[in-house]
């Protein structure tokens, strides 16, 4: 990594010929910008939450899982 003092004089002269305007970029977003980003963020697809590979074992156990989950509803 070059240090500021390691730059050759010829390169310093060439670089001094250019003038660069660096815009002021705020590092911290304002509260209104953060709220707007939160409100306008794209919605997540709920199918992606359950998108997994259906193995034969999972397919075979699915009716049993549904039955076990519905047992409490029978006693209401």
Secondary structure, 3 states (H helix, E strand, C coil): CCCHHHCCHHHHHHHHCCCCCCCCCCCCCCHHHHHHHHHCCCCCCHHHHCCCCCCHHHHHHHHHHHHHHHHHHHCC
